[in-house]
Amino acid sequence: MKKGFTLIELLVVITILAVLAGAAIPYVQNYVEESRIAKAKTDLEEIARALAVYETREGEYVKGTVEDLTGRYLNKAPIDPWGRPYLVATDSGLVISGGPDRDTASTEDNIQGPYQPPLALVSAKWVDRNQSGAVDIQNASDTIQLTFSRKLSNLDAALNNAAINGYIVVNGTSTAFDGLFSAPSLKMVASRTLVYNVLVNDAFVPGSDSVEIDYTHATLADMAGNLCIASQAVKILPQ
């Protein structure tokens, strides 16, 4: 005589399977989401390399998408794991995916990576315009040139405001930057260097004093998109 499962036994088995499946689903979903994020990061690294090669060979990349990289620099324009195109934020030097919510405007879950170096002050040079051998404002004001690691975004807006906020370190004492220098009067070297006029005599001692930029100050909000490494003192040298 054959003996089968009773209805109660089948219900118990189904219930157990349902409980196990319910417990496993979150882990599966997390695994899938983590796999998508890993894939997006891999794509961003590939796009960043392509952009770096492009800018070395052809100059600044100006498109907001990666379509101009296809063919020569990328085999195809990749779509992120959530079905949206990757975006290029040229002002900030970033490649961006909107992440799970598919919206780059909502930055909480964005996935991004740089294709340009972070913004940082890399050199400060004194120009003795009147050839007096001293830092002064006689006849023609001396100038100081601040050069950054890459192009400054929204630079025209910054030039219309007061000097980029920062401070000058003189013998270990901080002095307000805009009390010693004018607003930048000139941009040069592919928008990487700002030139300021000296406002007071003996504003600094070349070769001894240094400049730091306060990257967190609100003035830099007018230069939205600039990413900066931690403030570092850069010694002021003669040109």
C-alpha positions in Angstrom: 0.0 0.0 0.0 1.4 3.3 -1.1 1.7 6.1 1.4 1.7 9.7 0.3 2.0 13.1 2.0 -0.9 14.3 3.9 -2.2 17.8 3.2 -0.9 19.0 6.5 2.6 17.7 5.8 2.6 19.5 2.4 1.5 22.7 4.0 4.2 22.4 6.6 6.9 21.9 3.9 5.6 24.8 1.8 5.5 27.0 4.9 9.1 26.1 5.7 10.2 26.7 2.1 8.4 30.1 2.1 10.2 31.1 5.3 13.6 30.1 3.9 12.9 32.0 0.7 11.8 35.0 2.5 14.9 35.0 4.6 17.2 34.5 1.6 15.6 37.2 -0.6 17.2 40.2 1.2 20.7 38.6 0.9 20.1 37.9 -2.8 19.0 41.5 -3.4 22.0 42.8 -1.5 24.3 40.6 -3.5 22.7 41.8 -6.8 23.0 45.5 -5.7 26.6 45.1 -4.6 27.4 43.4 -8.0 25.8 46.4 -9.8 27.8 48.9 -7.7 31.0 46.9 -8.4 30.3 46.9 -12.1 29.6 50.6 -12.1 33.0 51.3 -10.4 34.8 49.1 -12.9 33.1 51.1 -15.8 34.0 54.4 -14.1 37.6 53.3 -13.9 37.6 52.4 -17.6 36.0 55.6 -18.6 38.4 57.6 -16.5 41.3 56.0 -18.2 39.8 56.8 -21.6 39.2 60.4 -20.6 42.8 60.8 -19.4 44.1 59.5 -22.7 41.7 61.7 -24.7 42.8 64.8 -22.8 46.4 63.9 -23.3 46.0 63.6 -27.1 43.2 66.0 -28.0 42.8 68.5 -25.2 40.0 69.2 -22.8 37.0 67.0 -22.9 33.9 69.2 -23.0 30.9 66.8 -23.5 28.6 65.8 -20.6 28.4 62.2 -21.8 30.9 59.7 -22.9 29.7 59.4 -26.5 32.8 61.2 -28.0 35.0 58.5 -26.5 33.4 55.6 -28.4 35.3 54.0 -31.2 38.8 55.3 -30.5 38.9 55.3 -26.7 36.0 53.1 -25.7 34.6 50.1 -27.6 31.1 51.4 -26.9 29.4 54.0 -24.7 28.6 51.9 -21.6 25.3 52.1 -19.8 25.4 51.9 -16.0 23.8 48.8 -14.3 20.6 50.7 -13.7 20.1 51.5 -17.4 21.3 55.1 -17.4 24.2 56.7 -19.3 27.3 57.7 -17.4 27.8 61.4 -17.1 31.0 63.5 -17.3 31.1 66.5 -14.9 33.8 68.4 -16.7 34.0 71.2 -14.1 34.8 68.8 -11.3 36.7 66.2 -13.3 34.4 63.4 -12.3 32.6 60.5 -14.1 29.2 59.8 -12.5 26.5 57.2 -12.3 23.1 58.1 -10.8 23.2 54.8 -8.8 20.2 52.8 -7.7 17.8 55.8 -7.9 19.0 56.6 -11.4 19.2 60.3 -10.6 22.5 62.2 -10.6 20.8 65.2 -9.1 20.1 63.2 -6.0 23.6 62.7 -4.8 23.1 60.4 -1.9 23.6 57.2 -3.8 25.6 58.5 -6.7 28.7 56.5 -7.7 31.5 58.6 -9.0 35.2 58.6 -9.7 37.8 61.2 -10.8 39.4 61.4 -14.2 41.4 64.5 -13.3 43.6 65.1 -10.3 42.0 66.9 -7.3 42.3 70.7 -7.2 45.2 71.9 -5.1 47.5 74.9 -5.0 50.8 73.7 -6.4 52.9 76.9 -6.7 53.0 80.5 -5.6 55.4 82.9 -7.3 56.3 86.5 -6.6 56.8 88.8 -9.6 58.9 91.9 -8.8 57.3 94.1 -11.5 59.2 97.3 -10.6 62.5 95.5 -10.1 63.1 97.0 -6.7 64.1 93.8 -5.1 61.5 94.2 -2.4 57.8 93.3 -2.2 56.1 96.7 -2.6 53.5 98.7 -4.5 55.7 101.5 -5.7 55.0 102.6 -9.4 53.7 99.2 -10.4 52.4 96.8 -7.8 54.2 93.5 -7.5 52.1 90.4 -8.2 51.7 86.9 -6.8 50.8 84.1 -9.1 48.9 81.1 -7.7 48.9 78.0 -9.9 46.6 75.0 -9.3 46.9 71.4 -10.2 44.2 71.7 -12.9 41.7 74.0 -14.5 39.5 76.0 -12.1 35.8 75.6 -12.8 33.5 78.6 -13.0 36.5 80.8 -13.0 34.8 83.8 -14.5 32.4 83.9 -11.5 35.3 83.7 -9.2 37.1 86.6 -10.9 34.1 88.8 -10.3 34.2 88.3 -6.6 36.8 89.1 -3.9 40.0 87.1 -3.9 39.7 83.4 -3.3 39.6 83.3 0.5 42.7 82.0 2.2 45.5 83.1 4.4 49.1 83.8 4.2 51.4 82.4 6.8 54.1 84.9 7.9 56.5 83.7 10.5 53.9 81.3 11.7 51.2 83.9 12.0 48.1 83.8 9.7 47.0 87.0 8.0 43.8 87.4 5.9 44.6 86.8 2.3 42.3 89.5 0.9 43.9 92.1 3.2 47.2 91.7 1.3 46.1 91.0 -2.3 43.5 92.3 -4.7 40.9 90.2 -6.4 42.5 88.2 -9.2 43.1 90.4 -12.1 44.1 87.8 -14.7 43.7 84.2 -15.4 46.3 82.4 -17.4 47.9 79.0 -18.4 44.7 77.3 -19.4 42.8 78.8 -16.5 45.0 77.2 -13.9 46.9 80.3 -12.7 45.4 83.3 -11.0 47.4 86.6 -10.8 46.9 89.0 -7.9 48.2 92.5 -7.2 50.0 93.1 -3.9 48.1 95.7 -1.9 50.7 96.5 0.9 54.4 96.8 1.1 56.3 93.9 2.6 53.2 91.7 2.4 55.4 88.6 2.5 59.0 87.4 2.4 59.7 85.4 -0.8 61.4 82.1 0.0 60.3 82.1 3.6 56.6 82.8 3.8 53.9 80.5 2.4 50.3 80.6 1.2 47.5 78.3 2.0 44.0 78.3 0.5 40.9 77.8 2.7 39.0 75.4 0.5 36.0 75.3 2.8 35.2 79.0 2.6 31.9 80.1 1.1 33.6 82.1 -1.6 34.5 78.8 -3.3 30.8 78.0 -3.6 31.0 80.3 -6.7 33.4 77.8 -8.1 31.1 74.9 -7.7 32.4 71.5 -8.6 36.0 72.1 -7.6 37.3 69.3 -5.5 40.2 70.1 -3.3 42.7 68.1 -1.3 43.5 69.2 2.2 45.0 72.7 2.5 48.8 72.7 2.2 51.3 75.4 2.7 53.0 76.4 -0.6 56.2 78.5 -0.2 56.2 81.8 -2.1 59.2 81.9 -4.5 60.6 84.5 -6.9 59.5 83.8 -10.5 
